[in-house]
């Protein structure tokens, strides 16, 4: 795979996530946020010069925007309410996000300076993970309004809602391809043992022609498209473990691999240094790490890819 561009993502452990940028050609990472709280859900602006994200550094998860190098952090929402999964409009002037302003989790939009707040959905349950279509005419999101999480689409002009999936398990985290022709999403398969196995699927822009993309025993989620639409970046974990690592898939062949880079800076940020004692101190580092639970070294989530 000839991968180019940069992926912004969150990495860390429970209560302590931070935002990093991976240069796919150089295999270098830069840390953009720090602190003993969580910074997550990063998304590049359409021009790639800014990043919107969620931080609970003030106590509640609020929406923030920073420059692409992590400078000039600015808090956008001030409601002291729960916010999550912000996304940019194609023109970079608005944000869509979910929040619990009225006790329910609904979809909202606002200008990037926090003005012109509008409620998009009104459901006594949970509407979440919104994303604008590339033409800005629709917002796709997940909702429990059908009884379990499914994918829905909101038409901006008419206010019409359309249900795209009707699976008995969970369908959520939809994301449009750059050309708007396809949608990748996460679906939960329930096995004979009653456990959920999350996989990446795709469908066309009308909600038809659904196709399974990943076939792993662990959890696959947090999918995003490459700028040219040829690849999907996502996180994948082993069965029974909460740890997940960034992977990338060639959409045409469905072949995937781990995104390989030096993860030592991610581990240092959360203090995840493997230490050896007594005779174990003579073991190689990779053997020492096997003595620790995987989650000790953190997990990766919410990738977003720019050219």
C-alpha positions in Angstrom: 0.0 0.0 0.0 1.3 3.4 -1.0 -0.2 5.5 1.8 0.0 9.2 1.8 -1.3 12.1 3.9 -1.8 12.4 7.6 -4.1 10.7 10.1 -5.2 12.5 13.2 -6.4 10.1 16.0 -6.9 9.8 19.7 -4.8 7.4 21.9 -4.6 6.6 25.6 -6.4 4.9 28.4 -9.6 5.3 30.4 -9.7 8.9 31.5 -6.6 10.0 29.7 -6.8 10.3 25.9 -4.8 12.7 23.8 -4.7 13.6 20.1 -1.8 12.7 17.8 -1.1 13.1 14.1 0.6 10.3 12.1 2.5 11.2 8.9 1.9 8.1 6.8 5.0 8.6 4.6 7.5 9.6 7.3 5.9 7.3 10.0 6.4 10.1 12.5 3.8 11.2 15.0 3.2 14.5 16.7 1.4 14.9 20.0 -1.1 17.8 19.9 -2.8 17.7 23.3 -1.8 16.7 26.8 -3.2 16.5 30.3 -4.8 14.0 32.7 -8.2 14.1 31.0 -9.5 13.0 27.7 -9.2 14.7 24.3 -10.8 12.7 21.6 -13.0 12.6 18.4 -10.7 14.7 16.3 -11.7 15.7 12.7 -9.8 17.7 10.1 -11.4 20.8 8.7 -12.1 20.6 5.0 -9.0 22.7 4.2 -6.9 20.6 6.6 -5.7 23.6 8.6 -7.8 23.0 11.8 -9.0 20.2 14.0 -12.3 20.0 15.9 -12.3 17.7 18.9 -14.0 17.0 22.2 -12.3 17.6 25.6 -13.4 17.3 29.2 -10.6 19.5 30.5 -13.2 21.9 31.9 -15.1 19.1 33.6 -17.7 18.2 30.9 -17.1 17.1 27.3 -17.1 20.3 25.3 -16.3 21.0 21.6 -13.0 22.7 20.9 -11.1 23.7 17.8 -7.3 24.0 17.4 -4.8 24.7 14.6 -3.4 21.7 12.7 -0.2 21.8 14.9 -2.2 21.8 18.1 -1.8 25.5 18.8 -4.5 28.1 19.6 -7.0 25.8 21.3 -10.4 27.4 21.5 -13.5 26.2 23.4 -16.6 26.5 21.1 -19.4 25.2 23.4 -20.0 26.5 26.9 -23.2 24.8 27.9 -21.5 22.5 30.4 -23.3 19.6 28.8 -22.2 16.3 27.2 -21.0 16.7 23.6 -19.6 14.1 21.2 -18.5 13.3 17.6 -18.4 16.8 15.9 -18.1 16.9 12.2 -17.4 19.8 9.7 -19.7 20.9 7.0 -18.1 20.7 3.5 -17.6 24.5 3.4 -16.0 24.5 6.9 -18.5 27.0 8.3 -20.6 24.8 10.5 -20.3 21.8 12.8 -22.7 18.9 13.3 -22.5 17.1 16.7 -24.6 15.3 19.3 -25.3 16.6 22.8 -27.7 16.1 25.7 -29.0 19.6 26.0 -32.5 18.5 27.0 -31.8 15.2 28.7 -31.9 13.3 25.4 -29.0 12.9 23.0 -29.9 14.7 19.8 -28.2 16.0 16.7 -27.4 19.8 16.5 -25.6 22.1 14.1 -23.9 25.5 14.8 -21.4 27.9 13.3 -17.8 27.2 14.1 -17.8 30.2 16.5 -20.6 28.6 18.5 -23.4 30.8 17.2 -26.6 29.9 15.3 -27.2 26.7 17.3 -30.0 24.6 15.7 -31.5 21.3 16.9 -31.7 18.9 14.0 -33.4 15.8 15.6 -35.9 15.5 18.4 -36.1 12.0 19.8 -36.7 10.8 23.3 -33.7 8.5 23.2 -30.4 8.7 21.4 -29.4 10.2 18.0 -25.6 10.3 17.7 -22.4 10.1 15.5 -23.6 12.6 12.8 -21.7 13.4 9.6 -22.4 15.8 6.7 -22.6 14.4 3.2 -19.9 15.8 0.9 -22.4 18.0 -0.8 -23.7 19.3 2.6 -27.3 18.4 1.8 -27.7 15.5 4.2 -26.6 14.5 7.7 -26.2 10.8 8.3 -26.3 9.5 11.9 -27.1 6.6 14.1 -30.3 6.4 16.1 -32.2 4.1 18.5 -35.6 5.4 17.3 -36.3 2.0 15.5 -35.7 0.1 18.8 -32.0 -0.5 18.3 -29.1 1.5 16.8 -29.6 1.9 13.0 -28.4 4.3 10.3 -30.6 7.2 9.4 -30.3 10.2 7.1 -31.7 13.7 7.6 -32.4 15.8 4.5 -31.3 19.4 5.3 -33.8 21.1 3.0 -36.9 19.1 3.7 -36.3 17.8 7.2 -37.2 14.4 6.0 -35.8 11.3 7.8 -34.9 8.0 6.1 -33.9 4.8 7.7 -30.9 3.1 5.9 -30.5 -0.1 8.0 -32.8 -2.4 9.9 -30.5 -5.0 11.3 -31.4 -6.6 14.7 -28.0 -5.7 16.1 -26.2 -2.4 16.3 -25.5 -0.3 13.2 -23.7 3.0 13.9 -20.8 5.4 13.1 -21.7 6.0 9.4 -19.2 7.9 7.3 -19.5 9.0 3.7 -16.8 8.3 1.1 -15.2 11.5 -0.3 -17.3 11.3 -3.5 -20.5 10.7 -1.5 -21.3 7.5 -3.3 -20.7 5.1 -0.5 -21.1 4.9 3.3 -18.9 2.9 5.6 -20.4 2.0 9.0 -20.0 -0.4 12.0 -22.3 -3.3 12.5 -22.5 -5.7 15.4 -22.8 -9.4 14.6 -24.2 -11.5 17.4 -22.5 -14.9 17.5 -23.7 -18.3 18.8 -22.1 -17.4 22.2 -24.3 -14.3 22.4 -21.3 -11.9 22.1 -21.2 -9.0 19.8 -18.6 -8.9 17.1 -18.2 -5.4 15.5 -17.3 -5.4 11.8 -17.0 -2.7 9.1 -19.6 -2.7 6.4 -20.3 -0.4 3.5 -23.4 0.5 1.4 -24.2 2.9 -1.4 -25.5 6.4 -0.8 -29.1 5.2 -1.0 -28.6 2.6 1.8 -28.6 -0.3 -0.6 -26.0 -2.9 -1.6 -24.7 -3.6 1.9 -21.3 -5.4 1.9 -19.2 -6.7 4.8 -15.6 -5.4 4.6 -13.9 -6.9 7.6 -13.9 -10.5 8.9 -12.0 -10.3 12.2 -12.9 -12.1 15.4 -12.2 -9.0 17.4 -13.8 -5.5 17.3 -13.5 -3.4 14.2 -14.8 0.2 14.4 -13.9 4.0 14.1 -13.7 3.8 10.3 -12.7 6.7 8.0 -12.0 7.0 4.3 -8.7 8.0 2.7 -9.0 11.3 0.7 -9.0 9.4 -2.6 -11.6 6.8 -1.3 -9.3 3.9 -2.0 -8.6 2.9 1.6 -10.4 2.7 4.9 -8.5 3.4 8.2 -10.1 1.8 11.3 -9.3 0.4 14.7 -9.2 -3.3 15.4 -8.8 -5.3 18.6 -8.5 -8.9 19.6 -11.4 -10.9 20.9 -12.1 -10.2 24.6 -9.7 -7.2 24.8 -10.6 -3.5 24.8 -7.2 -2.5 23.3 -7.5 -1.4 19.6 -4.9 -0.5 17.1 -5.1 1.5 13.8 -5.4 -0.7 10.7 -5.8 0.2 7.0 -7.7 -1.6 4.3 -7.5 -1.6 0.5 -11.2 -1.2 -0.3 -10.9 -2.9 -3.7 -9.2 -6.1 -2.4 -10.4 -5.9 1.3 -6.9 -6.7 2.4 -6.0 -5.1 5.7 -2.8 -4.6 7.7 -1.7 -2.9 11.0 -0.5 0.7 10.6 3.0 0.3 11.7 4.9 3.2 13.4 6.8 3.8 16.6 4.2 3.7 19.3 6.6 4.5 22.1 5.5 8.2 22.4 1.9 7.0 22.8 3.0 4.7 25.6 5.1 7.3 27.3 2.2 9.7 27.4 0.2 7.4 29.7 3.3 6.1 31.6 3.0 2.7 30.1 6.7 1.6 30.4 7.3 -2.1 30.8 9.6 -2.8 33.8 11.4 -5.9 34.5 12.3 -7.3 37.9 14.8 -9.8 39.2 15.7 -12.4 36.5 13.1 -10.9 34.1 15.3 -7.8 33.7 17.5 -9.8 31.3 14.6 -10.5 28.9 14.3 -8.5 25.7 11.8 -5.6 25.8 9.3 -7.4 23.6 9.2 -10.3 26.0 8.9 -8.0 29.0 5.8 -6.3 27.4 4.1 -9.7 27.2 4.0 -9.9 31.0 1.6 -6.9 31.0 -2.1 -6.8 30.0 -2.5 -5.3 26.6 -4.7 -2.4 27.8 -1.7 -1.2 29.9 -0.2 0.2 26.7 -3.3 2.1 25.7 -5.7 1.9 22.8 -6.3 4.0 19.6 -9.6 5.5 18.4 -11.3 7.9 16.0 -8.9 8.2 13.1 -9.5 10.9 10.4 -7.4 11.1 7.2 -6.4 14.2 5.2 -4.2 14.5 2.0 
